[in-house]
């Protein structure tokens, strides 16, 4: 990429901006390089938002992920769901999460509400 900073319209522009950012990433604050890095970051973020949007995971997949991370088994979720059968039904997507379950999972396991109500 030349010294001109321009909108990122193609994947090649994006890749070039990443290379350029790598060159100035560890620069000192309040320098022209720091300004360049800040602008490149804004352009890269905009391109990524448009071309690589992050989607909110399925609530059940989020619960399963947390279970895996915390090494929990289905029986460990009975506290949050109320019974073994409810745990099974919810994790197999045969029953929806209730507000009570969502609150319990948020409070007990720290799962963000945004993930549970998606």
ABEGO torsion letter per residue (X at the ends): XBABBBBBABAAAAAAAAAAAAAAAABBBGBAAAAAAAAAAAAAAAAAAAABBBBBBBAAAAAAAAAAAAGBBAAAAAAAAGBAAAAAAAAAGABBBBAAAAAAAAAAAGBBAAAAAX
